[in-house]
Amino acid sequence: MGGVAVVTDSSAGIPSDLVDELGISVVPVDVLVDGVVLPHGGSLDLAQAVMDGVKVTTSRSTPEAFERVFAALADQGFDQVVVATLSSKLSGTFESAVLAGRASAIPVSVCDSLSVGLALGFPVINAAQVARAGASAPEVLEVVESGVRQSQVFFYVHSLEYLKRGGRISPTSALVGTALSVKPIMSITNGEVVLKEKVRTKAKALAELVRLAVESAQSREHALIGLQYFGDRILVDQCAVMLGEQLPDARLLVSEVSPVIGVHAGPGLVGISISSSVGD
């Protein structure tokens, strides 16, 4: 068959119908509930479990998991593989992919997205589209690398406590947010979670999220906007309405965030990723 296969990890949060349609291979980043790996697509209400204080942790994708995927793709007749993972500053998944690539029977190129969620997912979707159209491995890699460089992600969290627990922000940052009773808006900058804005109410936080998204999208010819949530989607739906009013030509995708992201951000997460398509 030949051609270039596109691989990512489950943190990208690409809806399953698009994964199937575009033939994207997804390596799981595991979520463990009381030490037991949560089955992919399991029925557990994970957001409620987190709120109830159940011990929920995460574990990077292993080299062995990537090796199995690369071997299966080689067996299917692919000539090369392009992989894009979540930020190496948030997970060891990138390192696992690199290690597995060295043992692969076919060449593997690995991109560290320095991002998460659909800010990774959208460039992977674009890469899969050009791969299916016959692009070479360097061309596919360039699509995903340029895509993640240009994508942005902003998100609102109800509490900084979950990010602090997982080591994604410093205890000092979490203490500042709690002490000031602010509603924090975060971003991913240079692969790390940073506090971008501090507002006083949930309504102002959502309005600021939308403002940031509109500002980013207006500079793009083919804007893609992904809205993601963990637990209740009411707030995301409110943002979708506001974005639809201000950006009637933008393509909006609403989905629940990958569990591995939700666990660290906490229930009440509202995330907005802004990217671009490869054109119509």
ROLUMLUM-319967 format. One record per residue (C-alpha): y, z, x; residue in one letter; residue number from 0. Coordinates in steps of 0.001 Angstrom, whole numbers. Each point is the difference from the previous one (the first is absolute). Layout:
% residues N
<pator><north>Y</north><up>Z</up><east>X</east><residu>A</residu><num>NUM</num></pator>
...
END
This chain:
% residues 280
<pator><north>0</north><up>0</up><east>0</east><residu>M</residu><num>0</num></pator>
<pator><north>2468</north><up>892</up><east>2753</east><residu>G</residu><num>1</num></pator>
<pator><north>3499</north><up>1258</up><east>-561</east><residu>G</residu><num>2</num></pator>
<pator><north>1902</north><up>3270</up><east>413</east><residu>V</residu><num>3</num></pator>
<pator><north>-955</north><up>3174</up><east>-1845</east><residu>A</residu><num>4</num></pator>
<pator><north>2647</north><up>2579</up><east>-907</east><residu>V</residu><num>5</num></pator>
<pator><north>-804</north><up>3707</up><east>121</east><residu>V</residu><num>6</num></pator>
<pator><north>2038</north><up>3097</up><east>-818</east><residu>T</residu><num>7</num></pator>
<pator><north>-630</north><up>3638</up><east>-872</east><residu>D</residu><num>8</num></pator>
<pator><north>111</north><up>1651</up><east>-3399</east><residu>S</residu><num>9</num></pator>
<pator><north>3410</north><up>1599</up><east>595</east><residu>S</residu><num>10</num></pator>
<pator><north>1559</north><up>-3414</up><east>-722</east><residu>A</residu><num>11</num></pator>
<pator><north>-669</north><up>581</up><east>-3695</east><residu>G</residu><num>12</num></pator>
<pator><north>-605</north><up>-3648</up><east>-845</east><residu>I</residu><num>13</num></pator>
<pator><north>-1267</north><up>-292</up><east>-3598</east><residu>P</residu><num>14</num></pator>
<pator><north>-3705</north><up>-806</up><east>-162</east><residu>S</residu><num>15</num></pator>
<pator><north>509</north><up>-3251</up><east>-1906</east><residu>D</residu><num>16</num></pator>
<pator><north>2147</north><up>-1379</up><east>2827</east><residu>L</residu><num>17</num></pator>
<pator><north>-2473</north><up>1246</up><east>2604</east><residu>V</residu><num>18</num></pator>
<pator><north>-2768</north><up>-1923</up><east>-1763</east><residu>D</residu><num>19</num></pator>
<pator><north>2095</north><up>-3093</up><east>-673</east><residu>E</residu><num>20</num></pator>
<pator><north>1201</north><up>-362</up><east>3591</east><residu>L</residu><num>21</num></pator>
<pator><north>-3193</north><up>1163</up><east>1719</east><residu>G</residu><num>22</num></pator>
<pator><north>1680</north><up>2872</up><east>1861</east><residu>I</residu><num>23</num></pator>
<pator><north>-2387</north><up>2456</up><east>1657</east><residu>S</residu><num>24</num></pator>
<pator><north>1069</north><up>3636</up><east>-452</east><residu>V</residu><num>25</num></pator>
<pator><north>-1246</north><up>2787</up><east>2260</east><residu>V</residu><num>26</num></pator>
<pator><north>268</north><up>3426</up><east>-1657</east><residu>P</residu><num>27</num></pator>
<pator><north>2127</north><up>2846</up><east>1318</east><residu>V</residu><num>28</num></pator>
<pator><north>-2042</north><up>2919</up><east>-1264</east><residu>D</residu><num>29</num></pator>
<pator><north>1177</north><up>2806</up><east>-2284</east><residu>V</residu><num>30</num></pator>
<pator><north>-2102</north><up>3161</up><east>96</east><residu>L</residu><num>31</num></pator>
<pator><north>-133</north><up>2469</up><east>-2878</east><residu>V</residu><num>32</num></pator>
<pator><north>-1397</north><up>3350</up><east>1110</east><residu>D</residu><num>33</num></pator>
<pator><north>-1411</north><up>-1789</up><east>3040</east><residu>G</residu><num>34</num></pator>
<pator><north>-1773</north><up>-2738</up><east>-1978</east><residu>V</residu><num>35</num></pator>
<pator><north>1169</north><up>-3622</up><east>232</east><residu>V</residu><num>36</num></pator>
<pator><north>1466</north><up>-1174</up><east>-3305</east><residu>L</residu><num>37</num></pator>
<pator><north>-1776</north><up>-3208</up><east>-1077</east><residu>P</residu><num>38</num></pator>
<pator><north>2252</north><up>-3050</up><east>-48</east><residu>H</residu><num>39</num></pator>
<pator><north>1158</north><up>-489</up><east>-3567</east><residu>G</residu><num>40</num></pator>
<pator><north>-1305</north><up>3428</up><east>-1031</east><residu>G</residu><num>41</num></pator>
<pator><north>1029</north><up>1461</up><east>-3342</east><residu>S</residu><num>42</num></pator>
<pator><north>1368</north><up>3319</up><east>1312</east><residu>L</residu><num>43</num></pator>
<pator><north>3613</north><up>713</up><east>-1016</east><residu>D</residu><num>44</num></pator>
<pator><north>1086</north><up>477</up><east>3590</east><residu>L</residu><num>45</num></pator>
<pator><north>3630</north><up>798</up><east>-793</east><residu>A</residu><num>46</num></pator>
<pator><north>-1098</north><up>2811</up><east>-2305</east><residu>Q</residu><num>47</num></pator>
<pator><north>-2452</north><up>1266</up><east>2629</east><residu>A</residu><num>48</num></pator>
<pator><north>2806</north><up>167</up><east>2560</east><residu>V</residu><num>49</num></pator>
<pator><north>2218</north><up>1901</up><east>-2440</east><residu>M</residu><num>50</num></pator>
<pator><north>-2868</north><up>2376</up><east>-750</east><residu>D</residu><num>51</num></pator>
<pator><north>-245</north><up>891</up><east>3672</east><residu>G</residu><num>52</num></pator>
<pator><north>-3351</north><up>-1679</up><east>669</east><residu>V</residu><num>53</num></pator>
<pator><north>-490</north><up>-610</up><east>3730</east><residu>K</residu><num>54</num></pator>
<pator><north>724</north><up>-3697</up><east>478</east><residu>V</residu><num>55</num></pator>
<pator><north>202</north><up>-1577</up><east>3453</east><residu>T</residu><num>56</num></pator>
<pator><north>-69</north><up>-3488</up><east>1482</east><residu>T</residu><num>57</num></pator>
<pator><north>-1862</north><up>-1650</up><east>2861</east><residu>S</residu><num>58</num></pator>
<pator><north>880</north><up>-3181</up><east>1859</east><residu>R</residu><num>59</num></pator>
<pator><north>-2081</north><up>-3140</up><east>-357</east><residu>S</residu><num>60</num></pator>
<pator><north>-2706</north><up>94</up><east>2649</east><residu>T</residu><num>61</num></pator>
<pator><north>-740</north><up>-2649</up><east>2636</east><residu>P</residu><num>62</num></pator>
<pator><north>-3483</north><up>-293</up><east>-1515</east><residu>E</residu><num>63</num></pator>
<pator><north>1470</north><up>-878</up><east>-3407</east><residu>A</residu><num>64</num></pator>
<pator><north>2053</north><up>-2796</up><east>1556</east><residu>F</residu><num>65</num></pator>
<pator><north>-2984</north><up>-1170</up><east>2052</east><residu>E</residu><num>66</num></pator>
<pator><north>-2076</north><up>-409</up><east>-3161</east><residu>R</residu><num>67</num></pator>
<pator><north>2736</north><up>-2065</up><east>-1647</east><residu>V</residu><num>68</num></pator>
<pator><north>499</north><up>-2216</up><east>3071</east><residu>F</residu><num>69</num></pator>
<pator><north>-3756</north><up>-604</up><east>281</east><residu>A</residu><num>70</num></pator>
<pator><north>-224</north><up>-957</up><east>-3685</east><residu>A</residu><num>71</num></pator>
<pator><north>2894</north><up>-2435</up><east>376</east><residu>L</residu><num>72</num></pator>
<pator><north>-1642</north><up>-1587</up><east>3037</east><residu>A</residu><num>73</num></pator>
<pator><north>-3209</north><up>-383</up><east>-2008</east><residu>D</residu><num>74</num></pator>
<pator><north>2004</north><up>-1706</up><east>-2743</east><residu>Q</residu><num>75</num></pator>
<pator><north>1152</north><up>-2588</up><east>2510</east><residu>G</residu><num>76</num></pator>
<pator><north>3572</north><up>1041</up><east>730</east><residu>F</residu><num>77</num></pator>
<pator><north>1274</north><up>-949</up><east>3470</east><residu>D</residu><num>78</num></pator>
<pator><north>2689</north><up>2671</up><east>428</east><residu>Q</residu><num>79</num></pator>
<pator><north>1351</north><up>3147</up><east>-1604</east><residu>V</residu><num>80</num></pator>
<pator><north>3555</north><up>1280</up><east>-469</east><residu>V</residu><num>81</num></pator>
<pator><north>334</north><up>3697</up><east>-817</east><residu>V</residu><num>82</num></pator>
<pator><north>3063</north><up>1963</up><east>-1130</east><residu>A</residu><num>83</num></pator>
<pator><north>-141</north><up>3794</up><east>-238</east><residu>T</residu><num>84</num></pator>
<pator><north>2259</north><up>2824</up><east>-1079</east><residu>L</residu><num>85</num></pator>
<pator><north>2341</north><up>1484</up><east>2591</east><residu>S</residu><num>86</num></pator>
<pator><north>-1675</north><up>1250</up><east>3177</east><residu>S</residu><num>87</num></pator>
<pator><north>2468</north><up>2898</up><east>-86</east><residu>K</residu><num>88</num></pator>
<pator><north>-1511</north><up>1232</up><east>-3258</east><residu>L</residu><num>89</num></pator>
<pator><north>-3698</north><up>-712</up><east>551</east><residu>S</residu><num>90</num></pator>
<pator><north>-2589</north><up>-908</up><east>2636</east><residu>G</residu><num>91</num></pator>
<pator><north>-1143</north><up>-2952</up><east>-2112</east><residu>T</residu><num>92</num></pator>
<pator><north>1797</north><up>-2532</up><east>2221</east><residu>F</residu><num>93</num></pator>
<pator><north>-1826</north><up>1347</up><east>3049</east><residu>E</residu><num>94</num></pator>
<pator><north>-3327</north><up>-251</up><east>-1842</east><residu>S</residu><num>95</num></pator>
<pator><north>658</north><up>-3648</up><east>-827</east><residu>A</residu><num>96</num></pator>
<pator><north>890</north><up>-793</up><east>3617</east><residu>V</residu><num>97</num></pator>
<pator><north>-3162</north><up>1680</up><east>1287</east><residu>L</residu><num>98</num></pator>
<pator><north>-2161</north><up>-1833</up><east>-2523</east><residu>A</residu><num>99</num></pator>
<pator><north>1679</north><up>-3299</up><east>824</east><residu>G</residu><num>100</num></pator>
<pator><north>-1095</north><up>280</up><east>3623</east><residu>R</residu><num>101</num></pator>
<pator><north>-3632</north><up>109</up><east>-1113</east><residu>A</residu><num>102</num></pator>
<pator><north>293</north><up>-2802</up><east>-2552</east><residu>S</residu><num>103</num></pator>
<pator><north>-1982</north><up>-3226</up><east>300</east><residu>A</residu><num>104</num></pator>
<pator><north>3094</north><up>-1950</up><east>-1075</east><residu>I</residu><num>105</num></pator>
<pator><north>3610</north><up>417</up><east>1223</east><residu>P</residu><num>106</num></pator>
<pator><north>2023</north><up>2710</up><east>-1756</east><residu>V</residu><num>107</num></pator>
<pator><north>3794</north><up>397</up><east>36</east><residu>S</residu><num>108</num></pator>
<pator><north>1394</north><up>3337</up><east>-1198</east><residu>V</residu><num>109</num></pator>
<pator><north>3528</north><up>658</up><east>-1300</east><residu>C</residu><num>110</num></pator>
<pator><north>1420</north><up>3522</up><east>-140</east><residu>D</residu><num>111</num></pator>
<pator><north>2198</north><up>-262</up><east>-3095</east><residu>S</residu><num>112</num></pator>
<pator><north>1990</north><up>3162</up><east>774</east><residu>L</residu><num>113</num></pator>
<pator><north>112</north><up>337</up><east>-3771</east><residu>S</residu><num>114</num></pator>
<pator><north>-2018</north><up>1010</up><east>-3070</east><residu>V</residu><num>115</num></pator>
<pator><north>-741</north><up>-981</up><east>-3582</east><residu>G</residu><num>116</num></pator>
<pator><north>1140</north><up>-3357</up><east>-1329</east><residu>L</residu><num>117</num></pator>
<pator><north>2423</north><up>-391</up><east>2918</east><residu>A</residu><num>118</num></pator>
<pator><north>-3285</north><up>-698</up><east>1797</east><residu>L</residu><num>119</num></pator>
<pator><north>-1775</north><up>-1446</up><east>-3028</east><residu>G</residu><num>120</num></pator>
<pator><north>2476</north><up>-2795</up><east>-763</east><residu>F</residu><num>121</num></pator>
<pator><north>-100</north><up>-1482</up><east>3551</east><residu>P</residu><num>122</num></pator>
<pator><north>-3810</north><up>180</up><east>-119</east><residu>V</residu><num>123</num></pator>
<pator><north>21</north><up>-1906</up><east>-3299</east><residu>I</residu><num>124</num></pator>
<pator><north>2270</north><up>-2653</up><east>1571</east><residu>N</residu><num>125</num></pator>
<pator><north>-2275</north><up>-223</up><east>3025</east><residu>A</residu><num>126</num></pator>
<pator><north>-3076</north><up>-457</up><east>-2172</east><residu>A</residu><num>127</num></pator>
<pator><north>1727</north><up>-2772</up><east>-1917</east><residu>Q</residu><num>128</num></pator>
<pator><north>849</north><up>-1996</up><east>3122</east><residu>V</residu><num>129</num></pator>
<pator><north>-3459</north><up>665</up><east>1448</east><residu>A</residu><num>130</num></pator>
<pator><north>-1609</north><up>-1494</up><east>-3105</east><residu>R</residu><num>131</num></pator>
<pator><north>2300</north><up>-3010</up><east>389</east><residu>A</residu><num>132</num></pator>
<pator><north>-1449</north><up>-641</up><east>3457</east><residu>G</residu><num>133</num></pator>
<pator><north>2460</north><up>1698</up><east>2356</east><residu>A</residu><num>134</num></pator>
<pator><north>-1126</north><up>875</up><east>3519</east><residu>S</residu><num>135</num></pator>
<pator><north>-500</north><up>3593</up><east>1157</east><residu>A</residu><num>136</num></pator>
<pator><north>3338</north><up>88</up><east>1904</east><residu>P</residu><num>137</num></pator>
<pator><north>1768</north><up>-1336</up><east>-3105</east><residu>E</residu><num>138</num></pator>
<pator><north>-1653</north><up>2592</up><east>-2252</east><residu>V</residu><num>139</num></pator>
<pator><north>843</north><up>2770</up><east>2464</east><residu>L</residu><num>140</num></pator>
<pator><north>3629</north><up>-1127</up><east>138</east><residu>E</residu><num>141</num></pator>
<pator><north>246</north><up>109</up><east>-3801</east><residu>V</residu><num>142</num></pator>
<pator><north>-1224</north><up>3588</up><east>-161</east><residu>V</residu><num>143</num></pator>
<pator><north>2003</north><up>1159</up><east>3041</east><residu>E</residu><num>144</num></pator>
<pator><north>3268</north><up>-1507</up><east>-1209</east><residu>S</residu><num>145</num></pator>
<pator><north>-714</north><up>1284</up><east>-3489</east><residu>G</residu><num>146</num></pator>
<pator><north>-444</north><up>3632</up><east>999</east><residu>V</residu><num>147</num></pator>
<pator><north>3094</north><up>-164</up><east>2230</east><residu>R</residu><num>148</num></pator>
<pator><north>2110</north><up>-1124</up><east>-2938</east><residu>Q</residu><num>149</num></pator>
<pator><north>-1517</north><up>2257</up><east>-2668</east><residu>S</residu><num>150</num></pator>
<pator><north>1531</north><up>3309</up><east>-994</east><residu>Q</residu><num>151</num></pator>
<pator><north>-1335</north><up>2985</up><east>-1909</east><residu>V</residu><num>152</num></pator>
<pator><north>1871</north><up>2867</up><east>-1629</east><residu>F</residu><num>153</num></pator>
<pator><north>-1556</north><up>2789</up><east>-1984</east><residu>F</residu><num>154</num></pator>
<pator><north>835</north><up>3093</up><east>-1978</east><residu>Y</residu><num>155</num></pator>
<pator><north>-2180</north><up>3087</up><east>202</east><residu>V</residu><num>156</num></pator>
<pator><north>133</north><up>2972</up><east>-2312</east><residu>H</residu><num>157</num></pator>
<pator><north>-554</north><up>2357</up><east>2934</east><residu>S</residu><num>158</num></pator>
<pator><north>-82</north><up>-309</up><east>3785</east><residu>L</residu><num>159</num></pator>
<pator><north>-2812</north><up>2540</up><east>139</east><residu>E</residu><num>160</num></pator>
<pator><north>-2800</north><up>-2577</up><east>-48</east><residu>Y</residu><num>161</num></pator>
<pator><north>1520</north><up>-2061</up><east>2813</east><residu>L</residu><num>162</num></pator>
<pator><north>399</north><up>3189</up><east>2032</east><residu>K</residu><num>163</num></pator>
<pator><north>-3613</north><up>1065</up><east>-598</east><residu>R</residu><num>164</num></pator>
<pator><north>-1292</north><up>-3328</up><east>1242</east><residu>G</residu><num>165</num></pator>
<pator><north>2224</north><up>49</up><east>3078</east><residu>G</residu><num>166</num></pator>
<pator><north>1952</north><up>-3064</up><east>-1132</east><residu>R</residu><num>167</num></pator>
<pator><north>3339</north><up>1813</up><east>307</east><residu>I</residu><num>168</num></pator>
<pator><north>1048</north><up>3051</up><east>1966</east><residu>S</residu><num>169</num></pator>
<pator><north>5</north><up>3482</up><east>-1571</east><residu>P</residu><num>170</num></pator>
<pator><north>3727</north><up>142</up><east>735</east><residu>T</residu><num>171</num></pator>
<pator><north>688</north><up>-3113</up><east>-2095</east><residu>S</residu><num>172</num></pator>
<pator><north>-2041</north><up>1422</up><east>-2855</east><residu>A</residu><num>173</num></pator>
<pator><north>1837</north><up>3317</up><east>237</east><residu>L</residu><num>174</num></pator>
<pator><north>3368</north><up>-1741</up><east>-169</east><residu>V</residu><num>175</num></pator>
<pator><north>-1013</north><up>-1873</up><east>-3118</east><residu>G</residu><num>176</num></pator>
<pator><north>-1302</north><up>3138</up><east>-1708</east><residu>T</residu><num>177</num></pator>
<pator><north>2941</north><up>2155</up><east>993</east><residu>A</residu><num>178</num></pator>
<pator><north>2516</north><up>-2465</up><east>-1371</east><residu>L</residu><num>179</num></pator>
<pator><north>-2038</north><up>-650</up><east>-3157</east><residu>S</residu><num>180</num></pator>
<pator><north>472</north><up>-3717</up><east>501</east><residu>V</residu><num>181</num></pator>
<pator><north>-1938</north><up>-2926</up><east>-1369</east><residu>K</residu><num>182</num></pator>
<pator><north>-985</north><up>-1836</up><east>3190</east><residu>P</residu><num>183</num></pator>
<pator><north>-95</north><up>-3746</up><east>470</east><residu>I</residu><num>184</num></pator>
<pator><north>-2116</north><up>-1020</up><east>2959</east><residu>M</residu><num>185</num></pator>
<pator><north>-497</north><up>-3223</up><east>1919</east><residu>S</residu><num>186</num></pator>
<pator><north>-2356</north><up>-1315</up><east>2628</east><residu>I</residu><num>187</num></pator>
<pator><north>1998</north><up>-653</up><east>3159</east><residu>T</residu><num>188</num></pator>
<pator><north>-1669</north><up>-1154</up><east>3224</east><residu>N</residu><num>189</num></pator>
<pator><north>-3329</north><up>941</up><east>-1530</east><residu>G</residu><num>190</num></pator>
<pator><north>914</north><up>3576</up><east>-855</east><residu>E</residu><num>191</num></pator>
<pator><north>1031</north><up>1854</up><east>-3163</east><residu>V</residu><num>192</num></pator>
<pator><north>3666</north><up>936</up><east>114</east><residu>V</residu><num>193</num></pator>
<pator><north>2363</north><up>1688</up><east>-2435</east><residu>L</residu><num>194</num></pator>
<pator><north>2493</north><up>-2677</up><east>-1039</east><residu>K</residu><num>195</num></pator>
<pator><north>2039</north><up>1507</up><east>-2841</east><residu>E</residu><num>196</num></pator>
<pator><north>405</north><up>3350</up><east>-1720</east><residu>K</residu><num>197</num></pator>
<pator><north>1079</north><up>77</up><east>-3627</east><residu>V</residu><num>198</num></pator>
<pator><north>185</north><up>2819</up><east>-2505</east><residu>R</residu><num>199</num></pator>
<pator><north>-1863</north><up>-1260</up><east>-3050</east><residu>T</residu><num>200</num></pator>
<pator><north>-3038</north><up>-2120</up><east>-807</east><residu>K</residu><num>201</num></pator>
<pator><north>2149</north><up>-2476</up><east>-1942</east><residu>A</residu><num>202</num></pator>
<pator><north>2279</north><up>-502</up><east>2997</east><residu>K</residu><num>203</num></pator>
<pator><north>-3028</north><up>-429</up><east>2253</east><residu>A</residu><num>204</num></pator>
<pator><north>-1397</north><up>-2798</up><east>-2163</east><residu>L</residu><num>205</num></pator>
<pator><north>3397</north><up>-1683</up><east>-212</east><residu>A</residu><num>206</num></pator>
<pator><north>323</north><up>137</up><east>3789</east><residu>E</residu><num>207</num></pator>
<pator><north>-3492</north><up>-1406</up><east>479</east><residu>L</residu><num>208</num></pator>
<pator><north>901</north><up>-2929</up><east>-2232</east><residu>V</residu><num>209</num></pator>
<pator><north>3309</north><up>-508</up><east>1815</east><residu>R</residu><num>210</num></pator>
<pator><north>-1748</north><up>-154</up><east>3367</east><residu>L</residu><num>211</num></pator>
<pator><north>-2578</north><up>-2448</up><east>-1350</east><residu>A</residu><num>212</num></pator>
<pator><north>2636</north><up>-2260</up><east>-1562</east><residu>V</residu><num>213</num></pator>
<pator><north>2018</north><up>2</up><east>3215</east><residu>E</residu><num>214</num></pator>
<pator><north>-3056</north><up>-1032</up><east>2006</east><residu>S</residu><num>215</num></pator>
<pator><north>-1243</north><up>-2584</up><east>-2503</east><residu>A</residu><num>216</num></pator>
<pator><north>3325</north><up>-1776</up><east>-437</east><residu>Q</residu><num>217</num></pator>
<pator><north>-146</north><up>-1261</up><east>3584</east><residu>S</residu><num>218</num></pator>
<pator><north>-3387</north><up>-1678</up><east>-583</east><residu>R</residu><num>219</num></pator>
<pator><north>-667</north><up>-3449</up><east>-1439</east><residu>E</residu><num>220</num></pator>
<pator><north>-3444</north><up>869</up><east>-1375</east><residu>H</residu><num>221</num></pator>
<pator><north>127</north><up>3755</up><east>-597</east><residu>A</residu><num>222</num></pator>
<pator><north>-3162</north><up>1958</up><east>-743</east><residu>L</residu><num>223</num></pator>
<pator><north>354</north><up>3564</up><east>-1253</east><residu>I</residu><num>224</num></pator>
<pator><north>-2894</north><up>2383</up><east>-274</east><residu>G</residu><num>225</num></pator>
<pator><north>283</north><up>3217</up><east>-1975</east><residu>L</residu><num>226</num></pator>
<pator><north>-2653</north><up>2614</up><east>611</east><residu>Q</residu><num>227</num></pator>
<pator><north>-704</north><up>3444</up><east>-1378</east><residu>Y</residu><num>228</num></pator>
<pator><north>-2421</north><up>2893</up><east>357</east><residu>F</residu><num>229</num></pator>
<pator><north>-927</north><up>1777</up><east>-3211</east><residu>G</residu><num>230</num></pator>
<pator><north>2452</north><up>-593</up><east>-2829</east><residu>D</residu><num>231</num></pator>
<pator><north>1487</north><up>-3520</up><east>-82</east><residu>R</residu><num>232</num></pator>
<pator><north>2889</north><up>759</up><east>-2376</east><residu>I</residu><num>233</num></pator>
<pator><north>2595</north><up>133</up><east>2790</east><residu>L</residu><num>234</num></pator>
<pator><north>-1224</north><up>-3267</up><east>1526</east><residu>V</residu><num>235</num></pator>
<pator><north>250</north><up>-1716</up><east>-3378</east><residu>D</residu><num>236</num></pator>
<pator><north>3603</north><up>1192</up><east>-265</east><residu>Q</residu><num>237</num></pator>
<pator><north>741</north><up>-1499</up><east>3426</east><residu>C</residu><num>238</num></pator>
<pator><north>-1699</north><up>-3250</up><east>-1004</east><residu>A</residu><num>239</num></pator>
<pator><north>2309</north><up>-331</up><east>-3007</east><residu>V</residu><num>240</num></pator>
<pator><north>3106</north><up>585</up><east>2133</east><residu>M</residu><num>241</num></pator>
<pator><north>-1177</north><up>-2462</up><east>2638</east><residu>L</residu><num>242</num></pator>
<pator><north>-827</north><up>-2624</up><east>-2612</east><residu>G</residu><num>243</num></pator>
<pator><north>3530</north><up>245</up><east>-1358</east><residu>E</residu><num>244</num></pator>
<pator><north>1639</north><up>-337</up><east>3400</east><residu>Q</residu><num>245</num></pator>
<pator><north>-2434</north><up>-2439</up><east>1630</east><residu>L</residu><num>246</num></pator>
<pator><north>-1295</north><up>-2244</up><east>-2789</east><residu>P</residu><num>247</num></pator>
<pator><north>-1408</north><up>-2580</up><east>2450</east><residu>D</residu><num>248</num></pator>
<pator><north>-1883</north><up>2427</up><east>2247</east><residu>A</residu><num>249</num></pator>
<pator><north>-3765</north><up>338</up><east>-279</east><residu>R</residu><num>250</num></pator>
<pator><north>-1015</north><up>3529</up><east>-893</east><residu>L</residu><num>251</num></pator>
<pator><north>-3436</north><up>1517</up><east>551</east><residu>L</residu><num>252</num></pator>
<pator><north>-773</north><up>3476</up><east>-1363</east><residu>V</residu><num>253</num></pator>
<pator><north>-3115</north><up>1801</up><east>1222</east><residu>S</residu><num>254</num></pator>
<pator><north>-1314</north><up>3436</up><east>825</east><residu>E</residu><num>255</num></pator>
<pator><north>315</north><up>791</up><east>3674</east><residu>V</residu><num>256</num></pator>
<pator><north>-3093</north><up>208</up><east>2183</east><residu>S</residu><num>257</num></pator>
<pator><north>-1502</north><up>3506</up><east>-195</east><residu>P</residu><num>258</num></pator>
<pator><north>439</north><up>488</up><east>3746</east><residu>V</residu><num>259</num></pator>
<pator><north>3762</north><up>-417</up><east>-411</east><residu>I</residu><num>260</num></pator>
<pator><north>209</north><up>2016</up><east>-3216</east><residu>G</residu><num>261</num></pator>
<pator><north>-1735</north><up>3004</up><east>1541</east><residu>V</residu><num>262</num></pator>
<pator><north>2653</north><up>275</up><east>2713</east><residu>H</residu><num>263</num></pator>
<pator><north>3018</north><up>-783</up><east>-2189</east><residu>A</residu><num>264</num></pator>
<pator><north>-1110</north><up>2150</up><east>-2932</east><residu>G</residu><num>265</num></pator>
<pator><north>27</north><up>-401</up><east>-3795</east><residu>P</residu><num>266</num></pator>
<pator><north>3238</north><up>-1413</up><east>-1351</east><residu>G</residu><num>267</num></pator>
<pator><north>326</north><up>-2589</up><east>2751</east><residu>L</residu><num>268</num></pator>
<pator><north>2087</north><up>-3067</up><east>-826</east><residu>V</residu><num>269</num></pator>
<pator><north>-68</north><up>-2664</up><east>2695</east><residu>G</residu><num>270</num></pator>
<pator><north>1803</north><up>-3340</up><east>167</east><residu>I</residu><num>271</num></pator>
<pator><north>-989</north><up>-2629</up><east>2562</east><residu>S</residu><num>272</num></pator>
<pator><north>2156</north><up>-3070</up><east>521</east><residu>I</residu><num>273</num></pator>
<pator><north>-1357</north><up>-3108</up><east>1670</east><residu>S</residu><num>274</num></pator>
<pator><north>86</north><up>-3785</up><east>-309</east><residu>S</residu><num>275</num></pator>
<pator><north>-2513</north><up>-2629</up><east>-1007</east><residu>S</residu><num>276</num></pator>
<pator><north>-725</north><up>-2984</up><east>2222</east><residu>V</residu><num>277</num></pator>
<pator><north>1804</north><up>-2188</up><east>-2543</east><residu>G</residu><num>278</num></pator>
<pator><north>-877</north><up>-1751</up><east>-3195</east><residu>D</residu><num>279</num></pator>
END
